[in-house]
């Protein structure tokens, strides 16, 4: 996963995670990357310094104590996160989970070989790239920090 610092045309800064730089490019091209403040799709990557582990300093955590990244969100960011949660909940409650068959079924629906319906499932990065290259109308489900706990 790659974390990018992004800025929209209005100057709003935010960050987002992508499976690869190619995934970012594909999502941006299809206008899936959007400013959480103003909704603009005109988003650019910002220069980022790589995170390197320093070896010249003593560790900042006590032995046995694990630190976790934390943040405070503005009310707008909290509202956006809630909307993402509602979107994901709506999709998973109202669509069929087809698991690993997702790429095959999505392609068949796109090619009108089978009836179109709401589905969700799993796809590898290569399968997603292939579907997007073929202009199959798919969308990533948001992954929120709560999903990883």
Buried (B, 14 or more C-beta within 10 A) or exposed (E): EBEBBBBBEEEBEBEBEBBEEEBBEBBBEBEBBBBBBEEBEBBEBEEEEEEEEEEEEEEEEEEEEEEEEEEEEEEEBEEBBEEBBEEBEEBEEEBEEBEEBBBEBBBBBBEEEEEEEEBBBEBEEEBBBBBBEEEBEBEEBEEEEEEEE
